[in-house]
Amino acid sequence: MTLFIRILYLELALAILSPDMLHSQQYKDKIISIKVKNLVAEMTLDEKIGQMTQVDHRYLEQKSDIKTYFLGSLLSGGGSAPDTNNPRSWVRMYNEYQGLALDTRLAIPLIYGIDAVHGHNNVYGATIFPHNIGLGCSNDEKLVQEISEATAREVRATGLDWTFAPCLAVSQDERWGRTFESYSENTEIVTRLGIASIKGYQGNNLDNSNLVLACAKHYVGDGNTIFGTGINGGIDRGDVLVDEKELRSKYIKPFRSAVENGVGSIMISYNSWQSKKLHGHSYLINDILKNELGFSGFVVSDWAAIDDIDEDYKTSIITAINAGIDMVMVPGEHSNKSHSYIEFINLLKESVLEGSVSINRIDDAVYRILKIKYSMGLFEKPLKDYKKLNEVGSSKNRELAREGVNKSVVLLQNNNILPISKNIKSILVAGEHGHDLGYQCGGWSISWQGGSGNTTIGTTILDGIRDNIGNQSSVSFSKNGDEPNDHDIIIAVVGETPYAEMKGDSESLELSNKDKLLLERLIKTGKPIVLILISGRPMIITPYLEHVDAVLAAWLPGTEGSGVADLLFGDVSPTAKLSFSWPRDMSQIPINYGDKTYDPLFPLGYGLTY
C-alpha cells in the first residue's frame, strides 16, 4: 500500500469522527502514531539512519549532505553560530538547512537543537539568565518556569526547535566544572525546579509556536562522579560508584519526574556507572528509562560521546544503538574528533545489514524521533518567519532576568552595612569582575567556555550601581583597588573566570592570587567592605569574613547586573537560600547535607535578609 493511499484512508477515518473527538489529545496522539508508522514503513534504511544522525552545522562537509544522507537533525554547540550572529541570521540559516531537508523524497523536516541552558545564550543580544545554581537558591518554581518560557520564546524567535535543557544533575562535589549547571546538591530541589523548567519549555502541548522541545540531561549520575576518574584526571565524565538503590533514589528520581511530566527528549551522560559507560548501558537506558519509567520520547547522545564506549568505532556504534540511543550526536571529523557523520552512517548501515543491529531497533528509534517531530507540528510548518525577532533580548525578558538575579543572590554576611544609602557620598567598586559582562555570564555564554568583556548586550554590576545611586553620590572603579582611600564604602567584586565542562574542573576552590592581593590591599584601607562573589560554585572565603562587613554570593547572574545593585541599595530585600553547602576549607570537600560529619561554613538552606 503506497503512502498516498495510507494517508487517504487516514483522512477518511478522521472524517467520521465527531468534533470533540478530533480535538481530544488522545485522538491527536493516535493519529500521529498512525502517521508515523505509515511513514516509517515507506522509508529506506538510508532514510532511517539519516533520521538518527545529528550534526553540528559547522562540520557539514557540504550543505547538500543534508539531502544526500537524509539528515534528521542539526545542532549548534557552544559558539556555533551563523556567520553573522544576530537573530535574523539564525532564522535565515535555519530555513536554508530546512529547505534542503524538505527537498528529499519524503520531505521529512529537520529538528534543530541548541544549548540554550540559561537563556538563548549562543545568540548575541539574547537575554542571559542566571545559571541554574543561582535559580536553585531562589527555590522558586514559578520563576524557573517563567524563565524557561521566556527562553523558549527567544529560541523559537530565531527559528530553532529544541533546547538541551534542563540539567537535572544533583551535584555533590564542588570541584566539578559543571556545578553551576546543577540546581542543588538536594534531589528534591533539582526535581521540583527541573519539572518547572520542562513545563516552561514545553508547556502542555508541543505544537505551540512559542515553545520548544526540552531535553532532560544528563542521564544519569553525572553529579556524583569520583574526582580523579574523569577526563585528564579530573571529575567530569568520571565514574559513579554508588549502589543501585542510591542511584535510583538520588539521581534517577528527577528523570522519573521528568518522564511523568512529558519531557520529549533525554540526553545520556558521558560518565560511567560502576565503570560501565552510560552510552552503552542497556540496563539503565532500555530496561529502566524506556521500559520501567515508560519514557516514550527519544534518547539522544552527548557530543561524540559514543566514541568512548570502545576503541573500535563500529563496536561503539552497535553497543550504543542496541543500548537504546535513538539519535547520535556526531559533530563531524573537523571538530577535533576522529569520526565523521558519514563514517557513522556507513558503519551503522553495515551493522544493520550484517544483523548486529536489528531493523526493529532502527524502526523504534526512528518512530520515536518522528513522533516528536509530528507532535511539534514540524511537518505542517517546517519553515520559520521573522515575525518574532523582537522577542530576543526584549525588555520584558530582561526584567524577568533581573528578577531572577534579585531572587538568586544569597546574603551570607551583613554587619549592618547593607542596604547602602543611595545618598552615600563616595563608592569604590574594585575588582575586574565588577565591570565585566562576560565574567558575570560565565560559561555557555556566546561561546562554549564563555569569555570576558562586552561579549554581548547587558549591564554589569558597576553599571547597575551607577544607575541606582543618587545624583549627589560618586562611583569610582578600579580593577586593582589602587584608588585613593577617600571613599565611604568599597564594593569588592571577585571570583572565577568563565569555564564550562572539562576545563572547569579544579582541585582548589581558593580565590585567585590576583583576588587575594586585591582583598589584602582593600582591607588595609580600613574602609567598610562589601564582598560580592561571582562564581559557579561555593569558594573558600573563610579567611576574609572577619575583615569584610558583608558578603553576597551572586553566582553567575547573566546579562542583568542591575539585579545585584537592587539588593545593595535595598530596592529589593534578599530572599535566596543556599542550595549547596558552603565549605570552610578544602579539607571538607566534597561536603553535602547528611554527611556523617557536617560542619559547613554555611549550611544548605542558609541565607540572610534585611
C-alpha positions in Angstrom: 0.0 0.0 0.0 1.5 3.3 -1.0 1.9 6.2 1.4 -0.7 8.2 -0.5 -3.3 5.5 -0.1 -2.4 5.1 3.6 -2.9 8.8 4.2 -6.2 8.8 2.2 -7.6 6.0 4.4 -6.5 8.0 7.5 -8.3 11.1 6.2 -11.5 9.1 5.6 -11.3 7.7 9.1 -10.9 11.2 10.5 -13.9 12.5 8.6 -16.3 10.2 10.5 -15.1 11.4 14.0 -17.0 13.9 16.0 -15.5 17.4 16.5 -15.0 16.7 20.2 -13.1 13.5 19.4 -11.0 15.3 16.8 -9.8 17.9 19.4 -9.0 15.4 22.2 -5.3 14.8 22.9 -5.9 11.1 22.9 -7.1 11.1 19.3 -4.4 13.5 18.2 -1.8 11.2 19.6 -3.4 8.2 18.0 -3.5 9.9 14.6 0.2 10.9 15.0 1.1 7.3 15.8 -0.7 6.1 12.6 1.1 8.7 10.5 4.5 7.9 11.9 4.0 4.1 11.4 2.9 4.7 7.8 5.9 7.0 7.2 8.4 4.6 8.7 7.0 1.8 6.6 7.8 3.8 3.4 11.4 4.7 4.5 14.5 3.1 3.1 17.3 2.1 5.5 19.4 5.1 4.4 16.5 7.4 5.2 16.0 5.9 8.6 19.7 6.1 9.6 19.7 9.7 8.5 17.0 10.5 11.0 19.2 9.0 13.7 22.1 11.3 12.9 22.7 14.7 14.3 25.5 17.0 13.1 26.8 20.4 14.2 26.1 22.7 11.2 29.8 23.9 11.4 31.0 20.5 10.5 28.9 19.7 7.5 31.3 18.6 4.7 28.9 20.4 2.4 25.3 21.6 3.0 23.9 19.3 0.4 24.9 16.4 2.7 21.6 17.1 4.4 19.9 15.8 1.3 22.4 13.2 0.4 22.3 11.5 3.8 18.7 12.4 4.7 20.0 14.0 8.0 17.3 14.3 10.6 18.8 16.8 12.9 21.4 19.6 13.2 22.7 21.4 16.3 24.7 24.4 17.3 27.1 23.5 20.0 28.7 26.2 22.2 29.8 29.1 20.0 28.3 27.5 16.8 26.5 30.5 15.2 25.8 31.8 11.7 28.5 33.9 10.1 26.7 36.9 11.5 25.5 36.3 15.0 22.1 38.1 15.1 18.6 36.8 15.4 17.7 37.3 11.7 20.7 35.4 10.5 19.7 32.4 12.7 16.3 32.2 11.1 17.8 32.6 7.6 20.3 29.8 8.4 17.6 27.5 9.8 15.4 27.9 6.7 18.3 27.3 4.3 19.0 23.9 6.0 15.4 23.1 6.4 14.8 23.7 2.7 17.4 21.1 1.9 15.7 18.5 4.1 12.4 19.3 2.5 13.9 18.6 -0.9 14.3 14.9 -0.1 12.0 12.2 -1.3 9.8 12.1 1.8 10.4 15.8 2.8 11.0 14.9 6.5 11.9 18.1 8.3 14.9 18.7 10.4 14.8 19.3 14.1 17.4 21.8 15.2 18.9 21.7 18.8 21.0 24.2 20.8 22.4 24.5 24.3 20.1 27.3 25.4 20.8 26.5 29.1 20.4 29.9 30.7 18.6 31.8 28.1 19.3 31.7 24.4 22.9 32.1 25.4 24.6 31.4 22.0 22.9 34.4 20.3 24.3 37.9 20.6 21.8 40.2 22.2 19.7 37.5 23.8 18.7 37.6 27.4 21.1 35.6 29.5 19.5 34.5 32.8 21.3 33.4 36.0 22.8 29.9 35.8 21.0 27.1 37.5 22.9 27.3 40.7 21.5 30.7 41.3 18.0 29.7 40.4 18.4 26.8 42.8 19.0 29.3 45.6 15.8 31.1 44.6 13.9 27.8 45.0 11.1 29.4 43.1 9.3 27.1 40.7 7.1 29.9 39.2 10.2 31.9 38.4 12.1 29.0 36.9 9.0 28.1 34.7 8.7 31.7 33.5 12.4 31.9 32.7 12.1 28.7 30.7 9.1 30.1 28.9 11.0 33.3 28.0 14.0 31.3 26.8 11.7 29.2 24.7 10.2 32.3 23.1 13.7 33.6 22.2 14.8 30.2 20.8 11.7 30.0 18.6 12.1 33.6 17.5 15.3 32.5 15.9 13.7 29.6 14.2 15.1 26.7 16.4 13.1 23.9 17.8 14.9 22.2 20.7 17.0 23.2 23.7 19.4 20.8 25.5 18.0 21.7 28.9 17.2 21.4 31.8 20.2 19.9 33.5 19.0 17.5 36.3 22.3 16.7 37.8 22.4 16.5 41.6 26.0 17.9 42.0 27.8 16.5 45.1 31.4 17.8 44.6 32.1 21.5 44.1 35.3 20.8 42.2 33.1 19.7 39.2 33.2 22.3 36.5 29.5 21.8 35.8 28.4 22.6 39.4 26.8 25.8 38.1 24.5 23.8 35.8 23.0 22.0 38.8 20.2 23.5 40.8 21.3 21.9 44.0 23.0 19.1 45.9 19.5 18.3 47.1 17.5 15.9 44.9 14.1 17.4 45.9 15.1 20.9 44.8 16.5 19.5 41.5 13.3 17.5 40.9 10.9 20.4 41.6 12.8 23.0 39.6 13.5 20.6 36.8 9.8 19.9 36.4 9.1 23.7 36.4 11.7 24.2 33.7 10.3 21.4 31.5 6.8 22.9 31.8 8.2 26.3 30.8 9.9 25.0 27.7 7.3 22.6 26.5 4.0 23.7 28.1 1.1 21.3 27.8 1.3 20.9 24.1 4.4 20.5 21.9 2.6 22.0 19.0 3.0 25.6 20.2 4.9 28.2 18.1 6.2 29.9 21.3 7.6 26.7 22.9 10.4 24.3 22.3 11.3 20.6 22.9 13.0 20.2 26.3 15.9 17.7 26.9 16.4 16.4 30.4 20.2 15.8 30.9 22.5 14.0 31.7 21.1 10.6 32.4 22.3 9.6 34.9 24.6 10.3 38.0 26.9 12.9 36.4 26.8 15.0 39.6 28.5 12.3 41.7 31.5 11.2 39.7 34.6 10.5 41.7 37.4 13.0 41.5 40.4 11.5 39.6 38.3 9.1 37.5 37.3 11.8 34.9 38.9 13.2 31.8 42.5 14.5 32.4 42.4 13.1 35.9 39.5 15.4 36.9 35.9 14.7 37.7 34.0 15.4 34.5 33.0 12.3 32.6 34.2 10.1 35.5 32.8 7.1 37.3 29.8 6.9 39.7 30.3 4.2 42.3 27.1 4.3 44.3 24.8 1.2 44.5 21.6 1.0 42.5 19.4 1.9 45.5 21.2 5.3 45.9 21.4 5.8 42.1 17.6 5.4 41.9 16.6 7.5 45.0 19.0 10.4 44.4 19.9 10.6 40.7 17.2 8.7 38.7 14.4 10.4 40.7 14.5 13.7 38.8 14.3 11.9 35.5 11.4 9.8 36.7 9.5 13.0 37.4 10.7 14.5 34.0 9.2 11.5 32.2 6.0 11.7 34.2 5.7 15.4 33.2 6.1 14.6 29.5 9.7 15.6 28.6 10.2 14.8 25.0 13.9 14.0 24.9 16.6 12.9 27.3 20.4 13.1 26.8 22.7 10.4 28.1 25.6 11.3 30.3 29.3 10.9 29.5 30.0 9.3 32.8 30.2 5.7 33.8 28.2 3.8 36.5 30.4 1.2 38.3 32.9 1.6 35.4 30.5 1.0 32.6 29.9 3.9 30.2 26.3 5.2 30.3 26.2 5.5 26.5 26.4 1.7 26.2 24.3 0.8 29.3 21.3 -1.1 28.1 20.0 -1.8 31.6 19.8 1.9 32.5 18.5 3.1 29.1 16.3 0.2 27.8 15.3 -1.5 31.0 14.9 1.4 33.4 14.4 4.6 31.3 12.3 3.2 28.5 10.6 0.2 29.9 10.3 0.8 33.7 9.8 4.6 33.6 7.9 4.4 30.4 9.8 7.1 28.5 8.2 7.5 25.1 10.3 10.3 23.7 13.7 9.9 22.1 17.1 9.4 23.6 20.0 11.5 22.3 23.7 11.0 22.9 26.0 13.8 24.1 28.7 15.3 21.8 30.6 12.4 20.2 30.1 10.5 23.4 29.6 7.1 21.9 33.2 7.2 20.8 34.3 6.5 24.4 32.5 3.1 24.6 35.1 1.1 22.8 38.4 1.7 20.9 36.7 0.2 17.8 34.2 2.8 16.5 31.9 0.3 14.9 31.6 -1.6 18.1 30.8 1.6 19.9 28.0 2.3 17.4 26.5 -1.2 17.7 26.6 -1.0 21.5 25.1 2.4 21.8 22.2 1.8 19.4 21.4 -1.5 21.0 21.6 0.1 24.4 18.7 2.3 23.4 20.2 5.5 22.0 17.9 6.8 19.3 19.8 9.8 17.9 23.6 10.1 17.9 25.3 13.5 18.1 28.1 13.1 15.6 29.7 16.5 15.4 31.9 15.9 12.4 35.5 15.0 11.8 36.7 18.6 11.7 35.6 19.1 15.4 38.8 17.5 16.8 37.0 14.2 16.7 38.3 11.4 14.5 34.9 10.2 13.3 32.6 11.9 10.8 28.9 11.6 10.4 29.5 9.9 7.0 31.6 7.2 8.7 28.9 6.8 11.4 26.1 6.4 8.8 28.1 3.9 6.7 29.1 1.8 9.8 25.6 1.8 11.2 24.1 0.7 7.9 26.8 -2.1 7.6 25.9 -3.2 11.2 22.2 -3.4 10.3 22.8 -5.4 7.1 25.0 -7.9 8.9 22.5 -8.3 11.7 24.5 -6.7 14.5 21.7 -4.1 14.9 18.1 -5.3 14.2 15.8 -3.4 11.9 13.3 -3.4 14.7 15.7 -1.4 16.9 16.2 1.1 14.0 12.4 1.4 13.4 11.8 2.0 17.1 14.4 4.8 17.2 13.0 6.4 14.0 9.4 6.1 15.3 10.4 7.9 18.5 12.1 10.8 16.6 9.3 11.2 14.0 6.6 11.1 16.7 8.2 14.1 18.3 8.5 16.0 15.0 4.9 15.4 14.2 3.8 16.4 17.7 5.7 19.7 17.4 4.0 20.5 14.1 7.2 20.4 12.1 5.6 18.6 9.2 2.9 21.2 8.9 5.1 24.3 9.5 8.7 23.4 8.8 9.9 26.8 7.8 10.1 29.8 10.1 9.3 33.5 9.7 10.8 36.7 11.0 7.8 38.0 12.9 9.1 37.4 16.5 12.7 38.7 16.2 11.9 41.5 18.7 11.4 38.8 21.4 15.2 38.2 21.5 16.6 40.3 24.3 13.3 42.1 24.9 12.8 44.5 27.8 10.2 42.1 29.2 12.6 39.2 29.3 15.4 41.4 30.7 13.1 42.5 33.5 12.4 38.8 34.2 16.2 38.1 34.2 16.7 41.0 36.7 14.1 39.5 38.9 15.9 36.2 38.6 19.1 37.9 39.9 17.2 39.5 42.7 15.9 36.1 43.9 19.1 34.1 43.4 21.8 36.2 45.2 22.4 34.9 48.7 23.3 37.3 51.5 25.9 35.3 53.6 27.0 38.1 56.0 25.9 41.5 56.9 27.2 43.6 59.8 24.5 46.2 59.4 26.1 47.8 56.4 23.5 46.7 53.8 21.4 48.2 52.3 23.6 51.1 51.3 22.1 54.6 51.3 21.6 55.9 47.8 22.8 59.3 49.0 26.2 57.9 50.2 28.9 60.3 49.1 31.5 58.1 47.5 31.7 54.4 46.5 34.7 52.5 45.1 33.9 49.4 43.0 37.1 47.3 43.0 37.9 44.1 41.1 37.7 43.3 37.4 34.5 41.2 37.9 32.7 44.4 38.8 32.7 45.6 35.3 32.9 42.5 33.0 29.8 41.3 31.4 31.5 38.1 30.1 32.7 37.2 33.6 29.2 37.6 35.2 27.6 35.4 32.5 30.1 32.6 32.9 30.4 29.5 30.7 27.9 28.6 28.0 27.6 32.3 27.1 28.1 33.2 23.4 30.9 30.7 23.3 31.3 27.3 24.9 33.7 28.2 27.7 32.5 31.8 28.0 34.6 35.0 27.6 35.5 38.3 29.1 34.4 41.9 28.3 31.4 43.0 26.3 30.7 39.6 24.8 27.0 40.5 24.4 24.5 43.2 25.4 23.7 43.8 29.1 24.6 45.7 32.3 27.5 45.0 34.6 27.3 45.3 38.3 29.1 48.6 38.1 26.5 49.8 35.5 23.8 48.9 37.9 25.4 50.7 40.8 25.8 53.9 38.8 22.2 53.7 37.7 21.0 53.2 41.2 22.7 55.9 43.3 21.5 59.5 43.9 22.8 62.5 42.0 24.9 63.6 44.9 26.9 60.4 45.0 30.0 59.4 43.1 31.2 56.0 42.0 34.8 55.1 41.0 36.0 51.9 39.5 39.4 50.2 39.9 40.4 46.7 38.7 43.2 46.6 41.1 41.8 48.6 44.0 44.6 51.2 43.8 42.3 54.2 44.1 42.8 56.9 46.8 41.4 55.9 50.1 38.8 58.6 50.5 35.7 56.5 49.7 32.9 55.9 52.2 32.5 52.3 51.2 34.2 49.7 49.0 32.3 47.1 46.9 34.8 44.4 46.1 33.7 42.1 43.3 35.9 39.0 42.9 35.5 35.4 41.7 36.1 32.9 38.9 36.8 33.5 35.3 34.4 31.7 32.9 34.6 28.0 32.2 32.4 25.1 31.2 32.6 21.3 31.2 36.1 19.7 31.4 38.0 22.9 31.7 36.1 23.9 34.8 37.3 21.0 36.9 39.5 22.3 39.7 41.3 20.7 42.6 41.2 24.1 44.5 38.4 26.5 45.2 40.6 29.1 46.6 40.4 32.6 45.3 42.9 33.5 42.6 46.2 35.2 43.7 45.1 38.3 42.0 41.8 38.4 44.0 43.7 37.7 47.3 46.1 40.6 46.7 43.2 42.8 45.8 41.4 42.0 49.1 44.5 42.4 51.1 45.0 45.8 49.6 41.4 46.9 50.3 41.4 45.5 53.8 44.4 47.7 54.7 42.4 50.8 53.9 40.2 50.3 56.9 37.1 51.2 54.9 33.9 49.3 55.1 33.9 46.5 52.5 31.0 44.6 50.8 32.4 41.5 49.1 30.5 40.2 46.1 31.5 36.8 44.8 30.9 35.9 41.1 31.3 32.1 40.8 29.8 28.9 39.6 30.1 27.2 43.0 30.9 27.9 46.6 34.5 29.1 47.1 36.8 29.3 50.1 36.3 32.7 51.7 36.7 31.9 55.4 40.0 33.9 55.8 38.2 37.1 54.8 34.9 37.0 56.7 36.3 38.8 59.8 37.7 41.6 57.6 34.7 42.4 55.5 31.3 43.8 56.5 29.0 42.0 54.1 29.2 39.1 51.7 26.9 38.3 48.8 27.1 35.1 46.7 25.9 36.4 43.3 26.8 33.2 41.4 26.7 33.8 37.6 23.9 36.4 37.3 23.9 36.8 33.5 23.4 39.9 31.5 21.4 41.9 34.1 23.9 43.0 36.6 21.5 45.7 37.8 19.7 42.9 39.7 22.7 42.8 42.1 22.6 46.6 42.6 18.9 46.3 43.5 19.9 44.3 46.5 22.9 46.5 47.5 20.7 49.6 47.8 17.6 47.9 49.3 15.2 48.2 46.3 14.8 44.5 46.9 15.5 42.5 50.0 17.5 39.3 49.6 15.4 36.1 49.9 17.7 33.4 48.4 18.8 30.4 50.4 21.9 28.3 49.7 21.0 25.2 47.6 24.6 24.0 48.2 26.5 23.6 51.5 29.4 26.1 51.7 32.7 24.6 52.9 35.0 26.2 55.5 38.2 24.9 53.7 39.3 22.4 51.0 39.6 19.6 53.5 35.8 19.4 53.7 35.2 18.9 50.0 33.0 17.2 48.9 30.5 18.4 51.5 26.8 17.7 51.5 23.9 17.9 53.9 23.6 14.5 55.6 27.3 13.8 55.8 28.3 11.9 58.9 30.4 14.9 60.0 28.6 18.0 58.7 30.1 21.3 59.8 30.0 23.7 56.8 30.8 27.4 56.9 27.2 28.0 55.8 24.7 25.1 55.7 22.3 24.1 53.0 19.3 26.5 53.2 21.2 29.4 54.8 20.6 33.0 53.7 20.1 36.3 55.4 17.7 39.1 54.6 17.2 42.8 55.7 
